[in-house]
């Protein structure tokens, strides 16, 4: 399986540290959280939404604690690269 380590943007030192720690491990990628809030505005009325469901899922308590306390979260994304 492949993992993303998503680091809070307020934690640049942690990002650098985790990048070094996982350097050379192909199935782990460390990235900075790019989200700025809800991207989809409701300025115009939309008759139907093409998405079946919201792709963001709520954080479970352990993930929320790690995000708030440690400044990162782990996301499983699929198969490792060949």
Biopython code that builds the backbone (N, CA, C, O; Angstrom):
import numpy as np
from Bio.PDB.StructureBuilder import StructureBuilder

atoms = [
    (1, "UNK", "N", (0.832, -1.178, 0.000)),
    (1, "UNK", "CA", (0.000, 0.000, 0.000)),
    (1, "UNK", "C", (0.876, 1.241, 0.000)),
    (1, "UNK", "O", (2.053, 1.173, 0.355)),
    (2, "UNK", "N", (0.322, 2.348, -0.388)),
    (2, "UNK", "CA", (1.048, 3.619, -0.498)),
    (2, "UNK", "C", (0.475, 4.581, 0.538)),
    (2, "UNK", "O", (-0.728, 4.570, 0.799)),
    (3, "UNK", "N", (1.334, 5.414, 1.128)),
    (3, "UNK", "CA", (0.911, 6.323, 2.184)),
    (3, "UNK", "C", (1.298, 7.763, 1.866)),
    (3, "UNK", "O", (2.368, 8.025, 1.316)),
    (4, "UNK", "N", (0.424, 8.676, 2.215)),
    (4, "UNK", "CA", (0.730, 10.091, 2.225)),
    (4, "UNK", "C", (0.834, 10.518, 3.681)),
    (4, "UNK", "O", (-0.001, 10.148, 4.506)),
    (5, "UNK", "N", (1.846, 11.285, 3.987)),
    (5, "UNK", "CA", (1.946, 11.930, 5.285)),
    (5, "UNK", "C", (1.632, 13.396, 5.009)),
    (5, "UNK", "O", (2.422, 14.099, 4.378)),
    (6, "UNK", "N", (0.484, 13.848, 5.481)),
    (6, "UNK", "CA", (0.035, 15.216, 5.232)),
    (6, "UNK", "C", (0.370, 16.038, 6.472)),
    (6, "UNK", "O", (-0.106, 15.748, 7.569)),
    (7, "UNK", "N", (1.197, 17.069, 6.284)),
    (7, "UNK", "CA", (1.688, 17.895, 7.387)),
    (7, "UNK", "C", (0.956, 19.236, 7.362)),
    (7, "UNK", "O", (0.741, 19.824, 6.302)),
    (8, "UNK", "N", (0.580, 19.702, 8.542)),
    (8, "UNK", "CA", (-0.077, 21.012, 8.636)),
    (8, "UNK", "C", (0.851, 22.092, 8.106)),
    (8, "UNK", "O", (2.059, 22.042, 8.338)),
    (9, "UNK", "N", (0.302, 23.056, 7.404)),
    (9, "UNK", "CA", (1.113, 24.122, 6.809)),
    (9, "UNK", "C", (1.803, 24.966, 7.873)),
    (9, "UNK", "O", (2.794, 25.634, 7.578)),
    (10, "UNK", "N", (1.305, 24.948, 9.091)),
    (10, "UNK", "CA", (1.901, 25.712, 10.186)),
    (10, "UNK", "C", (3.113, 25.007, 10.788)),
    (10, "UNK", "O", (3.689, 25.498, 11.759)),
    (11, "UNK", "N", (3.511, 23.860, 10.226)),
    (11, "UNK", "CA", (4.596, 23.051, 10.774)),
    (11, "UNK", "C", (5.715, 22.824, 9.748)),
    (11, "UNK", "O", (5.984, 21.677, 9.394)),
    (12, "UNK", "N", (6.374, 23.886, 9.261)),
    (12, "UNK", "CA", (7.397, 23.685, 8.230)),
    (12, "UNK", "C", (8.593, 22.861, 8.714)),
    (12, "UNK", "O", (9.166, 22.107, 7.928)),
    (13, "UNK", "N", (8.977, 22.984, 9.969)),
    (13, "UNK", "CA", (10.086, 22.189, 10.498)),
    (13, "UNK", "C", (9.752, 20.705, 10.527)),
    (13, "UNK", "O", (10.601, 19.868, 10.220)),
    (14, "UNK", "N", (8.522, 20.379, 10.893)),
    (14, "UNK", "CA", (8.083, 18.989, 10.902)),
    (14, "UNK", "C", (8.084, 18.426, 9.486)),
    (14, "UNK", "O", (8.480, 17.281, 9.265)),
    (15, "UNK", "N", (7.641, 19.231, 8.537)),
    (15, "UNK", "CA", (7.645, 18.797, 7.136)),
    (15, "UNK", "C", (9.058, 18.425, 6.687)),
    (15, "UNK", "O", (9.260, 17.365, 6.094)),
    (16, "UNK", "N", (10.028, 19.283, 6.964)),
    (16, "UNK", "CA", (11.416, 19.016, 6.572)),
    (16, "UNK", "C", (11.923, 17.754, 7.258)),
    (16, "UNK", "O", (12.572, 16.919, 6.628)),
    (17, "UNK", "N", (11.631, 17.615, 8.531)),
    (17, "UNK", "CA", (12.081, 16.446, 9.289)),
    (17, "UNK", "C", (11.495, 15.145, 8.737)),
    (17, "UNK", "O", (12.211, 14.156, 8.581)),
    (18, "UNK", "N", (10.200, 15.147, 8.442)),
    (18, "UNK", "CA", (9.558, 13.947, 7.917)),
    (18, "UNK", "C", (10.032, 13.640, 6.498)),
    (18, "UNK", "O", (10.178, 12.473, 6.135)),
    (19, "UNK", "N", (10.272, 14.677, 5.692)),
    (19, "UNK", "CA", (10.819, 14.447, 4.347)),
    (19, "UNK", "C", (12.162, 13.717, 4.437)),
    (19, "UNK", "O", (12.413, 12.768, 3.693)),
    (20, "UNK", "N", (13.009, 14.163, 5.345)),
    (20, "UNK", "CA", (14.314, 13.509, 5.524)),
    (20, "UNK", "C", (14.134, 12.070, 6.019)),
    (20, "UNK", "O", (14.804, 11.152, 5.545)),
    (21, "UNK", "N", (13.244, 11.890, 6.955)),
    (21, "UNK", "CA", (13.029, 10.561, 7.560)),
    (21, "UNK", "C", (12.585, 9.531, 6.522)),
    (21, "UNK", "O", (13.032, 8.385, 6.550)),
    (22, "UNK", "N", (11.712, 9.938, 5.613)),
    (22, "UNK", "CA", (11.145, 8.999, 4.637)),
    (22, "UNK", "C", (11.798, 9.096, 3.260)),
    (22, "UNK", "O", (11.315, 8.487, 2.306)),
    (23, "UNK", "N", (12.863, 9.834, 3.148)),
    (23, "UNK", "CA", (13.566, 9.967, 1.872)),
    (23, "UNK", "C", (14.021, 8.594, 1.376)),
    (23, "UNK", "O", (14.619, 7.818, 2.120)),
    (24, "UNK", "N", (13.729, 8.314, 0.120)),
    (24, "UNK", "CA", (14.122, 7.048, -0.483)),
    (24, "UNK", "C", (13.120, 5.915, -0.297)),
    (24, "UNK", "O", (13.290, 4.845, -0.881)),
    (25, "UNK", "N", (12.087, 6.128, 0.499)),
    (25, "UNK", "CA", (11.047, 5.109, 0.677)),
    (25, "UNK", "C", (9.952, 5.409, -0.335)),
    (25, "UNK", "O", (9.217, 6.387, -0.202)),
    (26, "UNK", "N", (9.855, 4.560, -1.341)),
    (26, "UNK", "CA", (8.979, 4.836, -2.480)),
    (26, "UNK", "C", (7.498, 4.841, -2.151)),
    (26, "UNK", "O", (6.726, 5.507, -2.840)),
    (27, "UNK", "N", (7.085, 4.132, -1.136)),
    (27, "UNK", "CA", (5.653, 4.024, -0.856)),
    (27, "UNK", "C", (5.173, 5.059, 0.169)),
    (27, "UNK", "O", (4.033, 4.993, 0.628)),
    (28, "UNK", "N", (6.046, 6.019, 0.528)),
    (28, "UNK", "CA", (5.659, 7.099, 1.443)),
    (28, "UNK", "C", (5.970, 8.432, 0.779)),
    (28, "UNK", "O", (7.082, 8.650, 0.296)),
    (29, "UNK", "N", (4.975, 9.331, 0.757)),
    (29, "UNK", "CA", (5.171, 10.678, 0.239)),
    (29, "UNK", "C", (4.740, 11.663, 1.314)),
    (29, "UNK", "O", (3.658, 11.528, 1.885)),
    (30, "UNK", "N", (5.571, 12.639, 1.587)),
    (30, "UNK", "CA", (5.278, 13.656, 2.586)),
    (30, "UNK", "C", (4.904, 14.937, 1.850)),
    (30, "UNK", "O", (5.660, 15.422, 1.008)),
    (31, "UNK", "N", (3.731, 15.481, 2.174)),
    (31, "UNK", "CA", (3.263, 16.702, 1.523)),
    (31, "UNK", "C", (2.736, 17.672, 2.579)),
    (31, "UNK", "O", (2.437, 17.280, 3.707)),
    (32, "UNK", "N", (2.627, 18.940, 2.196)),
    (32, "UNK", "CA", (2.038, 19.966, 3.055)),
    (32, "UNK", "C", (0.562, 20.084, 2.694)),
    (32, "UNK", "O", (0.193, 20.063, 1.520)),
    (33, "UNK", "N", (-0.267, 20.206, 3.711)),
    (33, "UNK", "CA", (-1.702, 20.391, 3.488)),
    (33, "UNK", "C", (-1.930, 21.669, 2.697)),
    (33, "UNK", "O", (-1.503, 22.744, 3.119)),
    (34, "UNK", "N", (-2.600, 21.564, 1.555)),
    (34, "UNK", "CA", (-2.835, 22.711, 0.684)),
    (34, "UNK", "C", (-4.238, 23.285, 0.843)),
    (34, "UNK", "O", (-4.552, 24.323, 0.261)),
    (35, "UNK", "N", (-5.065, 22.635, 1.608)),
    (35, "UNK", "CA", (-6.448, 23.093, 1.711)),
    (35, "UNK", "C", (-6.531, 24.459, 2.383)),
    (35, "UNK", "O", (-5.831, 24.731, 3.358)),
    (36, "UNK", "N", (-7.382, 25.295, 1.852)),
    (36, "UNK", "CA", (-7.591, 26.637, 2.398)),
    (36, "UNK", "C", (-9.027, 26.789, 2.914)),
    (36, "UNK", "O", (-9.452, 27.900, 3.229)),
    (37, "UNK", "N", (-9.756, 25.715, 3.000)),
    (37, "UNK", "CA", (-11.159, 25.779, 3.376)),
    (37, "UNK", "C", (-11.989, 25.145, 2.281)),
    (37, "UNK", "O", (-11.456, 24.464, 1.405)),
    (38, "UNK", "N", (-13.257, 25.359, 2.325)),
    (38, "UNK", "CA", (-14.155, 24.792, 1.330)),
    (38, "UNK", "C", (-13.933, 25.497, 0.002)),
    (38, "UNK", "O", (-14.038, 26.722, -0.075)),
    (39, "UNK", "N", (-13.628, 24.739, -1.042)),
    (39, "UNK", "CA", (-13.322, 25.325, -2.344)),
    (39, "UNK", "C", (-14.558, 25.666, -3.142)),
    (39, "UNK", "O", (-14.546, 26.623, -3.916)),
    (40, "UNK", "N", (-15.612, 24.915, -2.972)),
    (40, "UNK", "CA", (-16.797, 25.109, -3.801)),
    (40, "UNK", "C", (-17.727, 26.117, -3.151)),
    (40, "UNK", "O", (-18.310, 25.853, -2.100)),
    (41, "UNK", "N", (-17.858, 27.258, -3.775)),
    (41, "UNK", "CA", (-18.791, 28.257, -3.285)),
    (41, "UNK", "C", (-20.185, 27.988, -3.816)),
    (41, "UNK", "O", (-20.347, 27.254, -4.790)),
    (42, "UNK", "N", (-21.158, 28.553, -3.211)),
    (42, "UNK", "CA", (-22.540, 28.382, -3.655)),
    (42, "UNK", "C", (-23.066, 29.688, -4.239)),
    (42, "UNK", "O", (-24.190, 30.090, -3.939)),
    (43, "UNK", "N", (-22.261, 30.356, -5.073)),
    (43, "UNK", "CA", (-22.685, 31.641, -5.611)),
    (43, "UNK", "C", (-23.814, 31.498, -6.626)),
    (43, "UNK", "O", (-24.681, 32.367, -6.714)),
    (44, "UNK", "N", (-23.811, 30.413, -7.390)),
    (44, "UNK", "CA", (-24.860, 30.214, -8.382)),
    (44, "UNK", "C", (-25.644, 28.951, -8.025)),
    (44, "UNK", "O", (-25.096, 27.994, -7.478)),
    (45, "UNK", "N", (-26.913, 28.972, -8.340)),
    (45, "UNK", "CA", (-27.738, 27.799, -8.079)),
    (45, "UNK", "C", (-27.309, 26.651, -9.003)),
    (45, "UNK", "O", (-27.071, 26.852, -10.194)),
    (46, "UNK", "N", (-27.217, 25.461, -8.436)),
    (46, "UNK", "CA", (-26.819, 24.286, -9.199)),
    (46, "UNK", "C", (-27.988, 23.314, -9.189)),
    (46, "UNK", "O", (-28.505, 22.962, -8.129)),
    (47, "UNK", "N", (-28.400, 22.885, -10.366)),
    (47, "UNK", "CA", (-29.565, 21.997, -10.432)),
    (47, "UNK", "C", (-29.236, 20.599, -9.928)),
    (47, "UNK", "O", (-30.006, 20.020, -9.162)),
    (48, "UNK", "N", (-28.088, 20.046, -10.355)),
    (48, "UNK", "CA", (-27.686, 18.727, -9.878)),
    (48, "UNK", "C", (-26.188, 18.721, -9.657)),
    (48, "UNK", "O", (-25.429, 19.345, -10.399)),
    (49, "UNK", "N", (-25.782, 18.014, -8.635)),
    (49, "UNK", "CA", (-24.367, 17.890, -8.324)),
    (49, "UNK", "C", (-23.862, 16.599, -8.936)),
    (49, "UNK", "O", (-24.460, 15.542, -8.736)),
    (50, "UNK", "N", (-22.773, 16.670, -9.677)),
    (50, "UNK", "CA", (-22.248, 15.490, -10.367)),
    (50, "UNK", "C", (-21.582, 14.502, -9.418)),
    (50, "UNK", "O", (-21.461, 13.320, -9.739)),
    (51, "UNK", "N", (-21.161, 14.965, -8.280)),
    (51, "UNK", "CA", (-20.516, 14.058, -7.324)),
    (51, "UNK", "C", (-21.556, 13.201, -6.621)),
    (51, "UNK", "O", (-22.652, 13.659, -6.294)),
    (52, "UNK", "N", (-21.185, 11.949, -6.397)),
    (52, "UNK", "CA", (-22.080, 11.061, -5.662)),
    (52, "UNK", "C", (-22.071, 11.377, -4.179)),
    (52, "UNK", "O", (-23.091, 11.246, -3.503)),
    (53, "UNK", "N", (-20.905, 11.798, -3.668)),
    (53, "UNK", "CA", (-20.784, 12.113, -2.246)),
    (53, "UNK", "C", (-19.581, 13.017, -2.052)),
    (53, "UNK", "O", (-18.742, 13.145, -2.944)),
    (54, "UNK", "N", (-19.499, 13.634, -0.905)),
    (54, "UNK", "CA", (-18.341, 14.441, -0.575)),
    (54, "UNK", "C", (-17.138, 13.524, -0.425)),
    (54, "UNK", "O", (-17.226, 12.496, 0.247)),
    (55, "UNK", "N", (-16.021, 13.879, -1.037)),
    (55, "UNK", "CA", (-14.843, 13.023, -0.979)),
    (55, "UNK", "C", (-14.095, 13.151, 0.331)),
    (55, "UNK", "O", (-13.345, 12.249, 0.705)),
    (56, "UNK", "N", (-14.280, 14.232, 1.021)),
    (56, "UNK", "CA", (-13.646, 14.388, 2.330)),
    (56, "UNK", "C", (-14.453, 13.636, 3.362)),
    (56, "UNK", "O", (-15.669, 13.798, 3.468)),
    (57, "UNK", "N", (-13.762, 12.819, 4.113)),
    (57, "UNK", "CA", (-14.453, 12.125, 5.194)),
    (57, "UNK", "C", (-14.031, 12.752, 6.513)),
    (57, "UNK", "O", (-12.911, 13.251, 6.624)),
    (58, "UNK", "N", (-14.899, 12.738, 7.511)),
    (58, "UNK", "CA", (-14.521, 13.329, 8.793)),
    (58, "UNK", "C", (-13.372, 12.536, 9.415)),
    (58, "UNK", "O", (-13.269, 11.324, 9.223)),
    (59, "UNK", "N", (-12.523, 13.222, 10.152)),
    (59, "UNK", "CA", (-11.424, 12.538, 10.832)),
    (59, "UNK", "C", (-11.966, 11.762, 12.024)),
    (59, "UNK", "O", (-12.786, 12.269, 12.789)),
    (60, "UNK", "N", (-11.500, 10.528, 12.171)),
    (60, "UNK", "CA", (-11.840, 9.764, 13.366)),
    (60, "UNK", "C", (-11.059, 10.367, 14.529)),
    (60, "UNK", "O", (-10.080, 11.076, 14.296)),
    (61, "UNK", "N", (-11.461, 10.107, 15.776)),
    (61, "UNK", "CA", (-10.809, 10.762, 16.914)),
    (61, "UNK", "C", (-9.279, 10.615, 16.944)),
    (61, "UNK", "O", (-8.581, 11.577, 17.265)),
    (62, "UNK", "N", (-8.751, 9.432, 16.618)),
    (62, "UNK", "CA", (-7.292, 9.265, 16.652)),
    (62, "UNK", "C", (-6.619, 10.150, 15.603)),
    (62, "UNK", "O", (-5.573, 10.738, 15.875)),
    (63, "UNK", "N", (-7.206, 10.251, 14.409)),
    (63, "UNK", "CA", (-6.640, 11.094, 13.356)),
    (63, "UNK", "C", (-6.717, 12.565, 13.750)),
    (63, "UNK", "O", (-5.766, 13.317, 13.537)),
    (64, "UNK", "N", (-7.829, 12.971, 14.316)),
    (64, "UNK", "CA", (-7.999, 14.357, 14.733)),
    (64, "UNK", "C", (-6.983, 14.715, 15.819)),
    (64, "UNK", "O", (-6.403, 15.801, 15.794)),
    (65, "UNK", "N", (-6.769, 13.801, 16.772)),
    (65, "UNK", "CA", (-5.782, 14.038, 17.832)),
    (65, "UNK", "C", (-4.378, 14.154, 17.263)),
    (65, "UNK", "O", (-3.615, 15.032, 17.665)),
    (66, "UNK", "N", (-4.027, 13.269, 16.323)),
    (66, "UNK", "CA", (-2.699, 13.320, 15.711)),
    (66, "UNK", "C", (-2.535, 14.622, 14.940)),
    (66, "UNK", "O", (-1.481, 15.254, 15.009)),
    (67, "UNK", "N", (-3.559, 15.024, 14.214)),
    (67, "UNK", "CA", (-3.512, 16.253, 13.419)),
    (67, "UNK", "C", (-3.311, 17.459, 14.333)),
    (67, "UNK", "O", (-2.497, 18.333, 14.036)),
    (68, "UNK", "N", (-4.049, 17.511, 15.445)),
    (68, "UNK", "CA", (-3.974, 18.655, 16.345)),
    (68, "UNK", "C", (-2.726, 18.622, 17.224)),
    (68, "UNK", "O", (-2.103, 19.658, 17.452)),
    (69, "UNK", "N", (-2.360, 17.450, 17.716)),
    (69, "UNK", "CA", (-1.243, 17.349, 18.648)),
    (69, "UNK", "C", (0.115, 17.257, 17.969)),
    (69, "UNK", "O", (1.077, 17.889, 18.405)),
    (70, "UNK", "N", (0.192, 16.471, 16.903)),
    (70, "UNK", "CA", (1.479, 16.200, 16.284)),
    (70, "UNK", "C", (1.685, 16.954, 14.971)),
    (70, "UNK", "O", (2.821, 17.070, 14.510)),
    (71, "UNK", "N", (0.627, 17.466, 14.362)),
    (71, "UNK", "CA", (0.764, 18.286, 13.172)),
    (71, "UNK", "C", (0.791, 17.528, 11.858)),
    (71, "UNK", "O", (1.190, 18.086, 10.836)),
    (72, "UNK", "N", (0.374, 16.263, 11.859)),
    (72, "UNK", "CA", (0.339, 15.500, 10.611)),
    (72, "UNK", "C", (-0.762, 14.449, 10.697)),
    (72, "UNK", "O", (-1.306, 14.173, 11.766)),
    (73, "UNK", "N", (-1.068, 13.877, 9.546)),
    (73, "UNK", "CA", (-1.961, 12.714, 9.505)),
    (73, "UNK", "C", (-1.508, 11.792, 8.395)),
    (73, "UNK", "O", (-0.838, 12.222, 7.456)),
    (74, "UNK", "N", (-1.869, 10.537, 8.497)),
    (74, "UNK", "CA", (-1.514, 9.512, 7.518)),
    (74, "UNK", "C", (-2.728, 9.202, 6.666)),
    (74, "UNK", "O", (-3.844, 9.083, 7.173)),
    (75, "UNK", "N", (-2.501, 9.070, 5.353)),
    (75, "UNK", "CA", (-3.577, 8.748, 4.428)),
    (75, "UNK", "C", (-3.116, 7.599, 3.549)),
    (75, "UNK", "O", (-2.098, 7.707, 2.865)),
    (76, "UNK", "N", (-3.852, 6.510, 3.564)),
    (76, "UNK", "CA", (-3.536, 5.378, 2.679)),
    (76, "UNK", "C", (-4.123, 5.669, 1.305)),
    (76, "UNK", "O", (-5.310, 5.973, 1.184)),
    (77, "UNK", "N", (-3.282, 5.576, 0.258)),
    (77, "UNK", "CA", (-3.743, 5.986, -1.066)),
    (77, "UNK", "C", (-3.823, 4.859, -2.078)),
    (77, "UNK", "O", (-4.413, 5.063, -3.139)),
    (78, "UNK", "N", (-3.278, 3.706, -1.824)),
    (78, "UNK", "CA", (-3.371, 2.639, -2.819)),
    (78, "UNK", "C", (-2.123, 1.788, -2.881)),
    (78, "UNK", "O", (-1.433, 1.609, -1.877)),
    (79, "UNK", "N", (-1.835, 1.269, -4.048)),
    (79, "UNK", "CA", (-0.717, 0.357, -4.245)),
    (79, "UNK", "C", (0.599, 1.112, -4.358)),
    (79, "UNK", "O", (0.625, 2.233, -4.866)),
    (80, "UNK", "N", (1.712, 0.504, -3.885)),
    (80, "UNK", "CA", (3.016, 1.150, -4.029)),
    (80, "UNK", "C", (3.442, 1.171, -5.496)),
    (80, "UNK", "O", (3.001, 0.337, -6.287)),
    (81, "UNK", "N", (4.298, 2.124, -5.852)),
    (81, "UNK", "CA", (4.785, 2.171, -7.232)),
    (81, "UNK", "C", (5.643, 0.967, -7.548)),
    (81, "UNK", "O", (6.274, 0.403, -6.655)),
    (82, "UNK", "N", (5.676, 0.565, -8.813)),
    (82, "UNK", "CA", (6.449, -0.602, -9.221)),
    (82, "UNK", "C", (7.933, -0.304, -9.257)),
    (82, "UNK", "O", (8.732, -1.183, -9.582)),
]
sb = StructureBuilder()
sb.init_structure("model")
sb.init_model(0)
sb.init_chain("A")
sb.init_seg("    ")
for serial, (resi, resn, name, xyz) in enumerate(atoms, 1):
    if name == "N":
        sb.init_residue(resn, " ", resi, " ")
    sb.init_atom(name, np.array(xyz, "f"), 0.0, 1.0, " ", f" {name:<3s}", serial, name[0])
structure = sb.get_structure()
